[in-house]
Amino acid sequence: MMSAKEKRLLMDKAIKEFTIPFLRKEGFKGSFPHFRRITGDRINLLTFQFSMSASRFVVEIANCSLNGVTMIWGLHIPPAKCTAHDMSNRFRIGSIKHQKDYWFLFDETLSPDIFKAKAKEVVSLWDEAEKWWQDDPYQQRIST
C-alpha cells in the first residue's frame, strides 16, 4: 500500500503529463495548480485543489473580469494573479455528469492505472467546463 505522499506525487506527475499539456493546447497559462485563459471579455480560471485527508482532488473553475477582482474588503487582485479561489462562485468539473459535488478519487487500490485515468478524466469532462465558462451563470466576467 502506498503512502498518501506517494499517491499525491504520482497524481501530480499524471496531471503534469496528461492534463496540463491539454490545458496549454486550450490556451491556458499559469503553473500548477492555478491556470488562466483570456477569452474576449473574460478570464477563465481553473484550479486543482487536493484534499488534506484523502486521495482526491477537485478541479474548480470560475470566470473573472479582464480587470481582475476586488474582494469585499477592498483588496484588488489584478488579472494576472486571479485564481478560481478568489471568486465566490465556482464550479467543479464533473458535477454535471455525476450529478453531485464531484471529487476525482485516486486510490491505487481502485486500479493500478488510476493516476493516469483520473488525469485523463479531467480532459474527458472538458465540455462541462467550456459550457459553464461560456454561460457565465454568475456574470463574473463583468464584475470588477
C-alpha positions in Angstrom: 0.0 0.0 0.0 1.3 3.4 -0.9 1.6 6.3 1.4 -0.5 9.4 0.9 2.6 11.3 -0.2 3.5 8.7 -2.8 -0.1 8.8 -4.2 0.0 12.5 -4.4 3.3 12.5 -6.2 2.0 10.0 -8.8 -1.2 12.1 -9.2 0.8 15.3 -9.7 3.0 13.5 -12.3 0.0 12.2 -14.2 -1.7 15.7 -14.2 1.6 17.2 -15.5 1.9 14.5 -18.2 -1.7 14.3 -19.4 -3.8 17.2 -18.2 -1.5 20.3 -18.3 -0.5 19.7 -22.0 -4.2 19.7 -22.8 -4.7 22.9 -20.9 -1.8 24.6 -22.8 -3.4 23.4 -26.1 -6.6 25.1 -24.9 -4.8 28.4 -24.4 -4.2 28.3 -20.6 -1.2 29.9 -19.0 -0.1 29.7 -15.4 1.5 27.0 -13.3 0.2 24.1 -11.3 -2.2 24.3 -9.6 -3.6 27.6 -10.9 -4.3 28.4 -14.6 -6.0 31.2 -16.5 -7.1 31.9 -20.1 -8.2 35.2 -21.6 -11.2 34.8 -23.9 -12.6 38.0 -25.3 -14.5 39.6 -22.4 -13.4 37.4 -19.5 -10.7 35.3 -17.9 -11.4 31.6 -17.5 -9.8 30.4 -14.2 -9.0 26.8 -13.3 -7.5 25.5 -10.0 -6.7 22.0 -8.8 -7.4 21.6 -5.1 -6.3 18.5 -3.2 -7.9 17.1 -0.1 -5.8 17.1 3.1 -7.5 14.0 4.4 -8.0 11.7 1.4 -6.5 10.8 -2.0 -8.8 13.0 -4.0 -8.9 16.4 -5.8 -11.4 18.8 -7.4 -10.9 21.0 -10.4 -12.6 24.3 -9.7 -13.3 26.8 -12.4 -14.6 30.4 -12.4 -14.8 33.4 -14.6 -13.2 36.8 -13.8 -13.4 40.1 -15.5 -10.5 41.4 -17.6 -9.8 43.9 -14.8 -9.3 41.2 -12.1 -11.4 41.2 -9.0 -11.9 43.4 -6.0 -12.5 41.5 -2.8 -15.4 42.5 -0.5 -12.8 44.0 1.9 -11.3 46.2 -0.8 -8.2 44.3 -1.9 -7.8 44.3 -5.6 -6.4 41.2 -7.3 -5.0 42.0 -10.8 -5.9 39.8 -13.7 -2.5 38.1 -13.9 -2.9 37.0 -10.2 -6.5 35.9 -10.1 -7.3 32.2 -9.2 -10.6 30.3 -9.1 -10.3 30.5 -5.3 -10.5 34.3 -5.4 -14.0 34.1 -6.9 -17.0 33.5 -4.7 -18.9 31.5 -7.4 -17.1 28.4 -8.7 -18.0 25.2 -10.5 -16.4 21.8 -10.0 -15.7 19.9 -13.2 -17.6 16.6 -13.2 -20.5 17.8 -11.2 -22.9 17.8 -14.1 -22.1 14.3 -15.3 -22.1 12.8 -11.8 -24.9 15.0 -10.5 -23.1 15.8 -7.3 -20.2 17.8 -5.9 -17.6 15.7 -7.8 -14.1 14.7 -6.5 -11.6 12.8 -8.5 -10.5 9.8 -6.3 -7.0 8.4 -6.9 -6.5 5.5 -4.5 -4.3 2.9 -6.2 -6.4 0.1 -4.8 -9.1 1.1 -7.3 -6.8 0.4 -10.3 -3.1 0.4 -11.0 -3.6 3.0 -13.7 -5.8 5.2 -11.5 -3.5 8.2 -11.7 -3.4 8.4 -15.5 -7.1 7.6 -15.6 -8.0 10.5 -13.4 -5.8 12.9 -15.2 -7.4 11.9 -18.5 -10.9 12.1 -16.9 -10.4 15.8 -16.3 -9.9 16.1 -20.1 -12.9 13.9 -20.9 -15.2 16.2 -18.9 -13.9 19.4 -20.6 -17.2 20.2 -22.3 -18.8 20.8 -18.9 -16.1 23.5 -18.2 -16.4 25.2 -21.6 -20.2 25.4 -21.3 -20.0 26.8 -17.8 -17.4 29.4 -18.7 -19.4 30.4 -21.8 -22.8 30.6 -19.9 -21.1 32.6 -17.1 -24.1 31.9 -14.8 -23.0 34.4 -12.2 -21.9 37.1 -14.7 -18.4 37.2 -13.2 -17.0 38.5 -16.5 -18.5 41.9 -15.7 -17.6 42.1 -12.1 -14.6 44.3 -11.0 
